[in-house]
Amino acid sequence: MAIAMTDKVLAEAFGANEGTALRAKQVALVVAGVMILSISAKIAVPMWPVPITMGTFAVLSLGAAYGPRLGLATIALYMLVGALGFDVFAGSSAEAHGITYMMGGTGGYLVGYVLATVALGMAARAGWDRSPVKMAGAMLLGNALIYVPGLIWLAVLYGVDKPILAWGLTPFLIGDALKLALAAMVLPAAWKFVGRARG
């Protein structure tokens, strides 16, 4: 069944929507998005069994808010900034950064970030971000798109005989469920706020 890709995304619900002003808005949103992704990657909320990092929440939420094209431009610039050696990823540091870090155990998840950003943007373009239930479904899909290449990458790096799921999936499921619930509430609530502001 085809999905209609006609709805506006949040980034198009305010400000200029044509001409030079639109381009300026898009540039500002991309730069702001990279900053948000970089800061969110470093936020770790204490949780059992592992702290909840906010990087995936930011990736998926920005994808939905920006749409597929602007979201892709933002995540691509974020990856470029990281590849140039800036400390913008959750596990990067002064000692581990740039291409070397990106080709390590996190590499597959970074590939998944790109896939998930586009997928969430397409879901938002289809109007899924207006409904908590549909947004939860989109977030679930986005998480799967992050985990699949991430786990495959780990298996290739370390071998399929290693406890790949215990390393790269099961410790994070509780935190991801909480982030999924949060995003399922935040995006539809943002649309209601936009509607009231215009009313």
C-alpha positions in Angstrom: 0.0 0.0 0.0 1.4 3.4 -1.0 1.9 6.0 1.6 0.9 9.6 0.7 3.9 11.9 1.2 2.1 15.2 1.1 1.9 16.5 4.7 4.0 19.3 6.1 6.6 18.5 8.7 7.2 20.7 11.7 10.1 22.6 10.2 7.7 23.8 7.4 5.0 24.9 9.8 6.8 28.1 10.8 8.9 30.8 9.1 9.6 31.3 5.4 8.6 28.6 2.9 10.0 30.1 -0.3 12.9 32.0 -1.8 16.1 33.2 -0.1 14.4 33.3 3.3 13.6 29.6 3.0 17.2 28.8 2.2 18.4 30.9 5.2 15.9 29.1 7.4 17.1 25.7 6.2 20.7 26.5 6.8 19.9 27.7 10.3 17.9 24.5 11.0 20.7 22.3 9.7 23.3 24.0 11.9 21.0 24.0 14.9 20.3 20.3 14.3 24.0 19.4 14.3 24.4 21.3 17.5 21.4 19.5 19.1 22.7 16.1 17.9 26.2 16.8 19.3 24.9 17.9 22.7 22.3 15.1 23.0 25.0 12.5 22.2 26.8 13.5 25.4 23.7 13.5 27.6 23.5 10.3 29.7 20.6 9.8 32.1 21.3 7.3 34.9 19.3 4.1 34.3 19.5 0.3 34.8 21.1 -1.6 33.3 22.9 1.1 31.4 22.6 4.9 31.2 20.1 6.3 28.7 21.9 8.4 26.1 19.7 10.9 24.3 21.5 10.7 20.9 19.0 8.3 19.3 16.1 10.3 20.7 17.5 13.5 19.0 18.2 11.6 15.7 14.7 10.2 15.4 12.9 13.4 16.6 14.9 15.6 14.3 14.2 13.3 11.4 10.5 13.6 12.1 10.6 17.4 12.6 12.8 18.1 9.6 11.5 15.7 7.0 13.6 13.3 4.8 15.6 15.8 2.8 16.5 18.4 5.5 16.9 15.6 8.0 19.3 13.8 5.7 21.3 17.0 5.1 21.5 17.5 8.9 22.6 14.0 9.7 25.1 14.0 6.8 26.7 17.2 8.1 26.8 15.7 11.7 28.6 12.7 10.3 31.1 14.9 8.4 31.8 17.0 11.6 32.4 13.7 13.4 34.6 12.4 10.7 36.7 15.5 10.8 37.6 14.6 14.4 35.3 16.7 16.4 34.0 15.1 19.7 30.3 14.9 18.7 29.4 11.2 19.2 28.3 9.5 22.4 31.5 7.5 22.9 34.0 9.7 21.2 36.6 11.6 23.1 40.0 13.4 22.7 41.6 9.9 22.5 39.0 8.2 20.2 37.5 10.3 17.5 37.1 10.9 13.8 37.1 8.1 11.2 38.9 5.7 13.5 36.1 6.0 16.0 33.4 5.8 13.3 34.9 2.6 11.9 34.9 0.9 15.4 32.1 -0.8 17.2 29.7 2.2 16.8 30.0 2.3 13.0 27.0 0.3 12.2 24.8 2.3 14.5 26.0 5.5 12.8 24.9 4.0 9.5 21.6 3.2 11.1 21.3 6.9 12.2 21.2 8.0 8.6 18.7 5.3 7.6 16.4 6.1 10.6 16.6 9.9 10.0 15.3 9.4 6.5 12.6 6.9 7.6 11.3 9.2 10.3 11.2 12.1 7.9 9.2 10.0 5.4 6.8 8.9 8.2 6.4 12.6 9.3 5.8 13.6 5.7 3.0 11.0 5.6 1.5 12.6 8.8 2.5 9.9 11.3 3.9 12.5 13.7 0.4 13.9 14.3 -0.7 10.7 16.1 0.9 9.2 19.3 0.2 5.7 18.1 1.6 6.2 14.6 4.6 8.1 16.0 5.3 5.2 18.3 5.2 2.9 15.3 7.6 5.2 13.4 10.0 5.3 16.3 9.9 1.5 16.6 10.8 1.3 12.9 13.6 3.9 13.4 15.1 2.0 16.3 15.1 -1.2 14.2 16.9 0.6 11.4 19.5 1.7 13.9 20.0 -1.7 15.5 20.1 -3.9 12.4 23.2 -2.4 10.8 24.6 -1.9 14.3 24.4 -5.5 15.2 25.6 -6.7 11.8 28.6 -4.4 12.1 29.4 -5.8 15.5 29.1 -9.4 14.2 31.5 -8.6 11.3 34.0 -6.9 13.6 34.1 -9.3 16.5 32.6 -12.5 15.1 29.1 -14.1 15.2 30.3 -16.4 18.1 30.5 -13.4 20.4 27.5 -12.3 22.6 26.5 -9.6 20.1 22.9 -9.1 21.4 24.2 -8.8 24.9 26.7 -6.2 23.8 24.6 -4.1 21.4 20.9 -4.7 22.0 19.4 -6.0 25.2 21.0 -3.6 27.7 19.4 -0.7 25.7 15.9 -1.9 25.3 14.4 -0.4 28.4 15.9 3.0 27.7 14.8 2.9 24.1 11.2 2.0 25.2 11.2 5.1 27.4 12.5 7.3 24.6 10.0 5.9 22.2 7.2 6.8 24.6 8.6 10.3 25.0 8.8 11.0 21.3 5.4 9.6 20.7 4.0 12.2 23.0 6.4 15.2 22.2 5.9 15.3 18.4 2.0 15.2 18.4 2.0 17.7 21.3 4.2 20.0 19.2 1.7 19.9 16.4 -1.1 20.8 18.8 1.0 23.7 20.1 1.5 24.9 16.5 -2.2 24.7 15.8 -3.1 26.7 18.9 -0.5 29.3 18.1 -2.1 29.8 14.7 -5.6 29.8 16.1 
